[in-house]
Amino acid sequence: MNVVLLTGVATDAQLRYTPNGKPILNFRIAGVRTIQRGDGQTADVFSSHIVSLYGERAERWAALIGDDPLPQAVHAQARLRSYATDQPDGSKRYGTSIDIDQLHFLPGDHEIKQGEYGPLLVGGASRALLLGNVTRDGELRYTGNGNAVANLNIAVNEYNPVTKESRGNFITVTAWGEALANTAAECTKGTPVRVAGAVVLSSWDDRDGNKRYQLRVNADEILRLASPAYQGDDRPARTAPTTAPAAATSARPAAPAKPAARQLDIDEEFPPEENLPF
């Protein structure tokens, strides 16, 4: 599962063509919504993402939103896709794009306000729902301010029924807060997980002073799933029995210890905390 829901105003439309003549429409979907934080205070959460639309629909939508001077409120169903581009020095640059599957206008009147970087739809938001497998063990860390955080890298497979081929999309998920970060840290390589959260574009300066960007999901829900592990008798083994006789209770293996936390080098792996949407 790889579903991204975006609601906002469509602006900055740019239609271009590949060397083979394939049309690609890039535009921005931007919005803002007000949330109540855990301390009772309210905060504005912004979502602003460049998205891509391909083929004949790209040309059709370019005519609908590209020539209209007023920002149009839209709703999009999309997916996250990872890609790699060749660099002049022979290296590869990896990134993540948002590719649209369905796009619709929002009927009726909507409140649109001007933000620092352009118009925003009041009530707009981004939401991702992913189902994939963890590609490496999670690790609990702490920022300099003592906030618990953990990263998960998950692989979400995508099947093309035309070519009958599968490709993996590799997506970074960040979990903040003691409870959620511990859940992420307990996920080992290969664990199937379901993740829900907001799509965010992180930016920060690396050690060399270069600006770095990464599209990731700030999770507010991580659900660990169980796959049947087949044993010698060909019966699937459950991770934990639903019921157990009282006599067998003492024979249960001890729960695995939580991974030890280490201090986070925030300049290396995470954007500054003040840029996070909470």
C-alpha positions as CSV (number, residue, x, y, z in Angstrom):
1,M,0.0,0.0,0.0
2,N,1.3,3.4,-1.0
3,V,-1.3,6.1,-0.8
4,V,-0.8,9.8,-0.3
5,L,-3.7,12.2,0.0
6,L,-3.1,15.9,-0.6
7,T,-5.6,18.8,-0.3
8,G,-4.5,22.3,-1.1
9,V,-4.4,25.0,-3.8
10,A,-2.7,24.2,-7.1
11,T,-0.1,26.8,-8.1
12,D,3.2,27.1,-10.0
13,A,2.2,24.8,-12.9
14,Q,5.0,24.0,-15.3
15,L,4.5,21.7,-18.3
16,R,7.6,20.2,-19.9
17,Y,8.5,17.4,-22.2
18,T,11.1,14.6,-22.0
19,P,13.5,14.1,-24.9
20,N,11.1,11.4,-26.1
21,G,8.2,13.8,-26.1
22,K,6.4,12.6,-22.9
23,P,4.6,15.4,-21.2
24,I,5.2,16.0,-17.5
25,L,3.3,18.5,-15.4
26,N,4.8,19.7,-12.2
27,F,2.9,22.0,-9.8
28,R,2.6,22.8,-6.1
29,I,-0.2,21.7,-3.8
30,A,-0.1,23.9,-0.6
31,G,-2.3,24.2,2.5
32,V,-2.3,24.9,6.2
33,R,-4.4,23.5,9.1
34,T,-4.5,24.3,12.8
35,I,-3.9,21.5,15.3
36,Q,-3.9,21.3,19.1
37,R,-0.6,20.2,20.5
38,G,-0.2,17.9,23.5
39,D,0.5,20.9,25.8
40,G,-2.9,22.4,24.9
41,Q,-1.5,25.1,22.6
42,T,-2.5,25.4,19.0
43,A,-0.1,25.4,16.0
44,D,-0.3,25.8,12.3
45,V,0.9,22.9,10.2
46,F,1.9,23.7,6.6
47,S,2.0,21.3,3.7
48,S,3.6,22.4,0.4
49,H,4.7,19.8,-2.1
50,I,5.7,19.8,-5.7
51,V,3.9,16.9,-7.5
52,S,4.1,15.3,-10.9
53,L,1.5,14.3,-13.4
54,Y,2.3,12.4,-16.6
55,G,0.9,11.8,-20.1
56,E,-2.2,13.2,-21.7
57,R,-3.6,14.1,-18.3
58,A,-0.6,16.4,-17.8
59,E,-1.4,18.5,-20.8
60,R,-5.1,18.5,-20.0
61,W,-4.5,19.7,-16.4
62,A,-1.9,22.2,-17.5
63,A,-4.6,23.9,-19.5
64,L,-7.0,23.9,-16.5
65,I,-4.7,25.2,-13.8
66,G,-1.9,26.8,-15.7
67,D,-3.8,29.7,-17.3
68,D,-6.1,30.5,-14.4
69,P,-4.8,33.5,-12.4
70,L,-6.8,32.4,-9.3
71,P,-5.4,29.4,-7.3
72,Q,-7.6,26.3,-7.6
73,A,-8.5,24.2,-4.6
74,V,-7.7,20.5,-5.5
75,H,-7.6,17.1,-3.9
76,A,-5.1,14.5,-5.2
77,Q,-4.5,10.8,-4.6
78,A,-0.9,10.1,-5.2
79,R,2.0,7.8,-4.2
80,L,5.6,8.2,-3.1
81,R,8.2,7.0,-5.6
82,S,12.0,6.7,-5.1
83,Y,14.3,7.5,-7.9
84,A,18.0,7.8,-8.8
85,T,19.6,10.2,-11.2
86,D,23.1,10.0,-12.7
87,Q,25.4,12.9,-11.8
88,P,28.2,14.4,-13.9
89,D,30.8,12.9,-11.6
90,G,29.4,9.4,-12.2
91,S,27.7,9.2,-8.8
92,K,24.0,8.8,-8.3
93,R,21.6,11.1,-6.5
94,Y,18.6,9.5,-4.7
95,G,15.3,11.2,-4.0
96,T,11.6,10.7,-3.6
97,S,8.8,12.2,-5.7
98,I,5.1,12.5,-5.4
99,D,3.3,11.1,-8.4
100,I,-0.4,11.7,-8.9
101,D,-2.8,9.0,-9.7
102,Q,-6.1,11.0,-9.4
103,L,-6.7,14.7,-9.3
104,H,-10.0,16.6,-8.7
105,F,-11.2,20.1,-8.1
106,L,-12.8,20.8,-4.8
107,P,-16.3,22.3,-5.4
108,G,-17.7,25.3,-3.5
109,D,-16.0,28.2,-1.9
110,H,-12.8,27.8,0.2
111,E,-10.7,30.0,2.3
112,I,-7.4,30.8,0.8
113,K,-4.8,32.9,2.5
114,Q,-1.4,34.2,1.4
115,G,1.6,32.6,3.0
116,E,5.2,33.5,3.0
117,Y,5.8,31.5,-0.2
118,G,2.4,31.7,-1.9
119,P,-1.3,31.0,-1.4
120,L,-2.5,28.3,1.0
121,L,-5.8,26.4,1.4
122,V,-7.1,26.7,4.9
123,G,-7.8,23.2,6.0
124,G,-5.4,21.7,3.5
125,A,-3.1,18.8,4.5
126,S,-1.0,15.9,3.4
127,R,-1.5,12.3,4.6
128,A,0.4,9.1,3.7
129,L,-0.6,5.5,4.4
130,L,2.1,3.0,3.7
131,L,2.4,-0.8,4.0
132,G,5.9,-2.2,3.6
133,N,8.9,-3.9,5.1
134,V,11.6,-2.4,7.3
135,T,15.0,-2.5,5.5
136,R,17.2,-2.2,8.5
137,D,16.8,-2.4,12.3
138,G,15.3,0.7,13.9
139,E,17.3,2.6,16.4
140,L,16.2,4.9,19.3
141,R,18.0,8.2,19.6
142,Y,17.6,11.5,21.5
143,T,18.0,15.0,20.3
144,G,20.0,17.6,22.1
145,N,16.8,18.8,23.8
146,G,16.0,15.3,25.1
147,N,13.3,14.4,22.6
148,A,13.1,10.7,21.6
149,V,13.2,10.0,17.9
150,A,13.7,7.0,15.6
151,N,14.1,6.6,11.8
152,L,12.6,3.7,9.8
153,N,13.5,2.9,6.3
154,I,10.8,0.9,4.6
155,A,10.5,-0.7,1.2
156,V,7.0,-0.4,-0.4
157,N,6.7,-2.7,-3.5
158,E,4.8,-1.5,-6.6
159,Y,3.6,-3.9,-9.2
160,N,3.1,-2.8,-12.8
161,P,0.4,-5.0,-14.4
162,V,1.4,-3.9,-17.9
163,T,5.1,-4.9,-17.7
164,K,4.4,-7.5,-15.0
165,E,7.4,-6.2,-13.0
166,S,7.8,-5.0,-9.4
167,R,9.9,-2.2,-8.2
168,G,10.7,-1.1,-4.7
169,N,10.1,2.4,-3.3
170,F,12.4,3.2,-0.4
171,I,10.8,5.7,2.0
172,T,12.2,7.2,5.2
173,V,9.8,7.4,8.2
174,T,10.5,9.5,11.3
175,A,8.8,8.8,14.6
176,W,8.9,11.4,17.4
177,G,8.0,11.0,21.0
178,E,8.9,8.3,23.5
179,A,6.1,5.9,22.8
180,L,6.1,6.1,19.0
181,A,9.9,6.2,18.8
182,N,10.2,3.0,20.9
183,T,7.7,1.2,18.6
184,A,9.9,2.2,15.6
185,A,13.1,1.2,17.4
186,E,11.7,-2.3,18.1
187,C,11.2,-2.9,14.4
188,T,13.9,-5.2,13.0
189,K,14.9,-5.7,9.4
190,G,12.2,-7.4,7.5
191,T,9.4,-6.5,9.8
192,P,6.1,-5.7,7.9
193,V,4.7,-2.4,9.1
194,R,1.8,-0.1,8.4
195,V,2.6,3.6,8.7
196,A,0.4,6.7,8.7
197,G,1.5,10.3,8.9
198,A,2.1,13.6,7.2
199,V,4.4,14.0,4.2
200,V,7.1,16.6,5.0
201,L,10.0,18.1,3.1
202,S,12.9,18.3,5.5
203,S,15.8,20.7,4.9
204,W,19.0,21.3,6.8
205,D,22.7,22.2,6.3
206,D,25.2,19.3,6.4
207,R,28.6,19.5,7.9
208,D,30.0,21.0,4.7
209,G,27.4,23.8,4.7
210,N,25.4,22.4,1.8
211,K,21.6,22.5,1.9
212,R,20.1,19.1,2.0
213,Y,16.5,18.1,1.4
214,Q,14.6,14.9,2.0
215,L,11.0,13.9,1.5
216,R,9.9,11.8,4.4
217,V,6.8,10.8,6.4
218,N,6.4,12.1,10.0
219,A,4.5,9.2,11.5
220,D,1.7,9.5,14.0
221,E,0.9,5.8,13.8
222,I,3.2,2.8,13.3
223,L,1.6,-0.7,13.5
224,R,3.9,-3.7,13.5
225,L,2.5,-6.6,11.6
226,A,3.3,-10.3,11.7
227,S,4.1,-12.6,8.8
228,P,3.8,-16.4,9.2
229,A,7.2,-17.9,9.8
230,Y,7.1,-21.5,8.6
231,Q,8.8,-24.2,10.6
232,G,9.8,-27.7,9.8
233,D,6.3,-29.1,10.2
234,D,5.0,-26.5,7.6
235,R,2.8,-24.9,10.1
236,P,2.9,-21.1,10.4
237,A,4.4,-20.0,13.8
238,R,2.6,-17.3,15.6
239,T,4.5,-14.5,17.3
240,A,2.5,-15.0,20.4
241,P,-0.3,-17.5,21.3
242,T,-3.8,-16.1,21.7
243,T,-4.3,-18.3,24.7
244,A,-1.9,-20.5,26.7
245,P,-2.4,-23.1,29.4
246,A,-1.4,-21.9,32.9
247,A,1.3,-24.5,33.2
248,A,3.1,-23.2,30.0
249,T,3.1,-19.6,31.1
250,S,6.5,-19.9,32.9
251,A,8.0,-21.4,29.8
252,R,7.4,-18.4,27.6
253,P,10.6,-16.7,26.4
254,A,11.4,-13.4,27.9
255,A,10.4,-10.3,25.9
256,P,13.3,-8.8,23.9
257,A,15.0,-5.9,25.6
258,K,14.5,-2.5,24.1
259,P,17.4,-1.2,22.1
260,A,19.7,1.2,23.9
261,A,19.3,4.8,23.0
262,R,22.2,7.0,21.8
263,Q,22.6,10.7,21.6
264,L,21.5,12.0,18.1
265,D,23.9,13.9,16.0
266,I,21.1,16.1,14.6
267,D,23.3,17.8,12.0
268,E,24.0,14.5,10.4
269,E,20.6,12.8,10.1
270,F,17.7,15.1,11.0
271,P,16.6,18.7,10.3
272,P,16.6,21.2,13.1
273,E,13.8,20.6,15.6
274,E,12.4,24.1,15.1
275,N,11.5,23.2,11.5
276,L,9.4,20.2,12.6
277,P,5.6,20.7,12.3
278,F,4.6,20.4,15.9
